[in-house]
């Protein structure tokens, strides 16, 4: 389902709107009840120091709804005049100097991708990815629910910078309330004449792999929302066979801020080799779960402490369901960046941190994730059709402490056979998560293999089911 200019009515569903943690009281304490229009422009650019750093999340705590265009303009100020100039090399230089990397999972340099699209033949296309199919992440929903105009600014800026003639925003059709909110923001902008080109909003089927960039392009070209083989990549030949920029909505929101304030301002935030800020979803053994905006490069342990890490948590899932399990003591001091986590075999991925509560069976949680991932493949290759379900069965046997034969050896053999052989990256991500669970919970894995499961496994599945596993979307519905 696509929307170009019409606005339909939808019912808000399950999003937990009270979990925004980006703009804390300490970031607002000297503002009082000041009217947004009377605020000093420098106040919009201020940092609050270590910890939570409200930029994207500025003023989120002040309202339980999306900012209007007027509120948005008062909050962030106008875009620079040159941000609207088509094919703007200066803006691309600023994004490169800022060191912005993708916030959707791959951490690819944003300016490099934009330059590749700008250098392509013919008018380009911009696709904003707001699907957020990662069950453990809520950051993109939070951003679109509170600051849709910042994302739409970023789409507009990116479109002018790469010379795009059209722009699209892809959302999940299971979140009609969010589509409704975004369409209302677009209607405001159309009435104000805020954008050079319009943004078409599309509702795609909600599957884990449907948010992959080639899946978005395939759907926009009239096909199913399934990943396709590469090359060519979207920047070479994407929507309508034209050069296509596909970026996560958070990435585009950062582009909008860089267009306003410049690279030097963006890099004022960041530590441990990171640049700017990032949104992260923190859950599990924390007293204040939610979406936080932190300085890129903040250590894993410090991010968890911001959310009120409970004592005795010993393991953490980093990056989401395509991420990796780690011993918390080993990983706590590492920067929450791709470069910082690489020595430990991890990555921020979708910006997810899940602290495993004490007394919970990590193998049981990993088995539930693996079962979900095995059901979410596009069924386009042997690893998805046969390999992932086999690993899911082995891991489930191990977690229950009722193995048939030697599931540990079978899984290790299957990891090696499957990795790098899928039609897309889905099998690799699933294998990465499962293999990391076997490493991190190694002692438990060997005890379970000897039919001596941990106490948590004896207590039953209901007490260990902590990570969200969505109900399957309509089976077979990929269009």
VEXBABA-609417 format. One record per residue (C-alpha): residue in three letters; x, y negated, z. Coordinates in steps of 0.1 Angstrom, whole numbers, plus 5000, padded with zeros to 4 digits. Each point is the difference from the previous one (the first is absolute). Layout:
! VEXBABA-609417
ALAXYZ/...
***
This chain:
! VEXBABA-609417
UNK500050005000/UNK501449664990/UNK499049645008/UNK501049714979/UNK497749725013/UNK497050165017/UNK499750055037/UNK498150305013/UNK498850075035/UNK501750275021/UNK499850135035/UNK503049965022/UNK501250345013/UNK502650145023/UNK502949745000/UNK501149915035/UNK500149634999/UNK501349945035/UNK503450144994/UNK501849714984/UNK503149925022/UNK502049774977/UNK499149655014/UNK500350035038/UNK499149735026/UNK503749905003/UNK499949904963/UNK496949785006/UNK500549875035/UNK501049644991/UNK497349964973/UNK497049995024/UNK496849944982/UNK501549784973/UNK498149984967/UNK501950184973/UNK500049694978/UNK501849795027/UNK502950255004/UNK503549894993/UNK501250174967/UNK503150125017/UNK497950195025/UNK498950234971/UNK503750104995/UNK501050065036/UNK501450315014/UNK499250125035/UNK503450175006/UNK500750365006/UNK497250264998/UNK496749914984/UNK500549744973/UNK496749864986/UNK500349914963/UNK497650214981/UNK498050055032/UNK499949635010/UNK496849925019/UNK498650364996/UNK499050005037/UNK497949694996/UNK497250164979/UNK498550344993/UNK499549934963/UNK501849914968/UNK501449644998/UNK498149784976/UNK501949824972/UNK499949685020/UNK501350175031/UNK502750174980/UNK501249684984/UNK500149835033/UNK501950295015/UNK502750044974/UNK499949684979/UNK500049974962/UNK502050214976/UNK503049814985/UNK499149854966/UNK502750214982/UNK498450325014/UNK497349964973/UNK502549974971/UNK499850304978/UNK503250204997/UNK501649825030/UNK503650115003/UNK500649785030/UNK497350195019/UNK501550334990/UNK503449885012/UNK498449905033/UNK498550345005/UNK503350174992/UNK501949775024/UNK497350085027/UNK500950374998/UNK496350104999/UNK499550374995/UNK496850194994/UNK497850055031/UNK498050294985/UNK502550285007/UNK502850004975/UNK501849685012/UNK501049924965/UNK501449644994/UNK497049794990/UNK501949754978/UNK501650284980/UNK496650154992/UNK498549674991/UNK502949914977/UNK499750334982/UNK496349924994/UNK500749644989/UNK502650134975/UNK497550234984/UNK498449954966/UNK496649844999/UNK497849855027/UNK500450195033/UNK497550135025/UNK500049985038/UNK498450275022/UNK499749955037/UNK499950335019/UNK497649985030/UNK499050375000/UNK501850085033/UNK499550384997/UNK502450075028/UNK497750115029/UNK502449885027/UNK500249644986/UNK497649715005/UNK502249714991/UNK498749934964/UNK496450025012/UNK500849765028/UNK501749764976/UNK497250004975/UNK497449975028/UNK501549705016/UNK502149824973/UNK498650094965/UNK501049664986/UNK503750065008/UNK499950324980/UNK498149834972/UNK502649725000/UNK502750264996/UNK498250164971/UNK499749654983/UNK503649915007/UNK501350344987/UNK497849974969/UNK501449674991/UNK503650105008/UNK499950314977/UNK497849844973/UNK497050225006/UNK496749954982/UNK497950205024/UNK500050125035/UNK498350295019/UNK499550095037/UNK499550375007/UNK498150105032/UNK498550325013/UNK496450054993/UNK499550155034/UNK500549655015/UNK497149804985/UNK500149755028/UNK503649904990/UNK499049974963/UNK497249785011/UNK502349775020/UNK502649974972/UNK497349934974/UNK498749725022/UNK503549855001/UNK500350024962/UNK496749834996/UNK501349715022/UNK503149974979/UNK498050004967/UNK497849735013/UNK503049795010/UNK501950084968/UNK502950125020/UNK501550254976/UNK501349994964/UNK498850364993/UNK497250205017/UNK500550315021/UNK497950314992/UNK499250215030/UNK499850384995/UNK498750275023/UNK502050334995/UNK499350355013/UNK501750055034/UNK502650274998/UNK503550005015/UNK501749994967/UNK497649754984/UNK502149715014/UNK503150104980/UNK500849734975/UNK499650224969/UNK496750135013/UNK498749645002/UNK501249934965/UNK498550324987/UNK496649915016/UNK500149654986/UNK500650144966/UNK496950215002/UNK501450325014/UNK499950185034/UNK501749855031/UNK502750264998/UNK503849944997/UNK501550044966/UNK503450114989/UNK502849744996/UNK501649854980/UNK498649774989/UNK499649815033/UNK497249745003/UNK502549714996/UNK500850144966/UNK496650114988/UNK497049975024/UNK496549874997/UNK499149974963/UNK503550124992/UNK501349665012/UNK502749935026/UNK498350035033/UNK501049885035/UNK498550225027/UNK500649875035/UNK498650075034/UNK497749735014/UNK502449925029/UNK502949954976/UNK497949754980/UNK499049825032/UNK503749955007/UNK500549884965/UNK497449735007/UNK501949885030/UNK503349994982/UNK498449804973/UNK499049755027/UNK503049985023/UNK502950154981/UNK502650285005/UNK501949835028/UNK496949985021/UNK499150364993/UNK503450125012/UNK499749805032/UNK498250315012/UNK501750344999/UNK502650185019/UNK502150314997/UNK500449954963/UNK496349944993/UNK498549694984/UNK496849835009/UNK497150175019/UNK498050324995/UNK496750145010/UNK500150325019/UNK497350235014/UNK500950145034/UNK498050275017/UNK500250315022/UNK501649985034/UNK499749625003/UNK497649795021/UNK499449744973/UNK499650174967/UNK499549794969/UNK501549804972/UNK503149795009/UNK502049764980/UNK503650045010/UNK503349874987/UNK501550244974/UNK502850195016/UNK498650015035/UNK501050335016/UNK497550285001/UNK500150005038/UNK499349635002/UNK497050024977/UNK498650285021/UNK500649805032/UNK498049714985/UNK497150244998/UNK500550125036/UNK501850334995/UNK499150255027/UNK502650185019/UNK501050354991/UNK499249984963/UNK502850194984/UNK499350004963/UNK498849764973/UNK498650034965/UNK501449734978/UNK498649884967/UNK496750195000/UNK499050344986/UNK502849984974/UNK502349905028/UNK502250195024/UNK499950115036/UNK502949905023/UNK501250045035/UNK499249665015/UNK503249985020/UNK502050044969/UNK498149764978/UNK499049735025/UNK503049764994/UNK499950024962/UNK498649714980/UNK496550054986/UNK501249964964/UNK500850234971/UNK503849945004/UNK499950035038/UNK498150335000/UNK501850164971/UNK502850155021/UNK497350195020/UNK498250114969/UNK497049765006/UNK498349714983/UNK497449745012/UNK497750134972/UNK496649835004/UNK501249845032/UNK498750265024/UNK501250105035/UNK498250275019/UNK501450095034/UNK499150365010/UNK498550015035/UNK501750215026/UNK498550355002/UNK498850004964/UNK501150274976/UNK501949834971/UNK499750314979/UNK496250005003/UNK499949634989/UNK502450074971/UNK497950314990/UNK496849784998/UNK501849744978/UNK501350284978/UNK496650154996/UNK498649664990/UNK502849934975/UNK499650344984/UNK496449924994/UNK500849664985/UNK502250094970/UNK498949924964/UNK500350384992/UNK502149924969/UNK503050235008/UNK500950325018/UNK501549845031/UNK496649835007/UNK497850294990/UNK502050285017/UNK503049865019/UNK498549755024/UNK497150235011/UNK502550285007/UNK502149775022/UNK496849875017/UNK499150365009/UNK503550085013/UNK500149695021/UNK496550075014/UNK501050355010/UNK503149865017/UNK498149735018/UNK497550255013/UNK502750245012/UNK498550284980/UNK502550054971/UNK499750264974/UNK503550114991/UNK502649725001/UNK498349674991/UNK503249805008/UNK502050184973/UNK497249984976/UNK499649635004/UNK503749934996/UNK500050204968/UNK497049824987/UNK501449665009/UNK502950064977/UNK497850134972/UNK497549725000/UNK502149695006/UNK500549804968/UNK497850234979/UNK496649845003/UNK498249804972/UNK500149715024/UNK501549915034/UNK497250155021/UNK501750345005/UNK503349845010/UNK498349785026/UNK498150285015/UNK503150225002/UNK502049725016/UNK497449965028/UNK499850385007/UNK503850054999/UNK500549715024/UNK497550165024/UNK501950335000/UNK503349815007/UNK498649775027/UNK498050275018/UNK502550274994/UNK499950155034/UNK496350025000/UNK500050144965/UNK502250295010/UNK498050075031/UNK496749994980/UNK501650244975/UNK500650255029/UNK496349965009/UNK500949795030/UNK498149674991/UNK500349695021/UNK497449925027/UNK498449744977/UNK499350264974/UNK498350225026/UNK497649725009/UNK498350004966/UNK499949784969/UNK497749745013/UNK502549875026/UNK502949984975/UNK498049844971/UNK501349645002/UNK500949894965/UNK497149914978/UNK499150244972/UNK497249854978/UNK497150204988/UNK500650104964/UNK498849764973/UNK497450144975/UNK501850314987/UNK500949984964/UNK499249634998/UNK503149834985/UNK498249754979/
***
